[in-house]
């Protein structure tokens, strides 16, 4: 391998070191290096405290300064980050606020573990679906004049 080439493993290791240095919660974000681009997706949050726009801009600048990295693509649920004319545009995502609120309240949008207490076969599940469908059809009433 020529000395000017670097392996994906090495760049990913360097990305991990930068994210760790900035106290990023690595359980909530995924990253990958392909070609000369770093791809970050998931939710960008700190282990302790909260990110501010300037901290994210510093993080982005440090990632782009890594060897062999020419671009970063962000697909984050809680931040919108883009690069234009050498500067970083950072703003909170509206969809991230809903996800964060859902995670705090423990609703369906949050990560959770579900324990299945009863094992059912496909036939039983299909029968239940059919029964519910029949019940819904029986509950439908026809409005006068329709």
Helices and strands as residue ranges (DSSP letters): H 8-21, E 29-34, E 37-42, H 53-64, E 71-76, E 79-84, E 87-92, H 94-105, H 122-139
